[in-house]
Amino acid sequence: MSRFRDFKNRKRKHSEITSLTLTPLIDTALNLLVIFMITAPIVQNGIKVDLPFGKSKEAASQQELVVTLSKDNKIYFNSYPTSKETLVDSIKKALVQKDDLPVYIKADESIAYGKVIEIVDQLKFAGVKYVAMSTRPNS
């Protein structure tokens, strides 16, 4: 009979240990989610470019392909740094699924016109059908 009591006591002790509270874990996960939701748009627009002024406005597409030329002559494709040599390959990979997507060029107003045209030529060579120049609206 004592063996049966020992078995019951072990079973009770074991079941008491298995209770686990998930509330702090859920709170932490939700806090991280809110932090990422707030910081994602900020990080995406992290490249500082002074766009030239313009009156026309392009309609946004479902998936934007953006080539950015910064003040310090660096090239970014969808916010990732790239070089002139690898830009064509990156564009071709992005256009595999849909070849009719427009590519938007955001060039700082201090960038020479010739450098912008070089990038446009490379985009046309990569198979881009529509290249749009991004501007900021007049005040």
Protein Blocks (a to p, Z undefined) as FASTA:
>chain_A
ZZmmmmmmmmmmmmmmmpccfklmmmmmmmmmmmmmmmmmmmmmmpccdddddfbdcddd
fbdcdddddfkopaceehiacdfklmmmmmmmmmmmpmkbccdddddfkbcfklmmmmmm
mmmmnopabdcddddddZZ
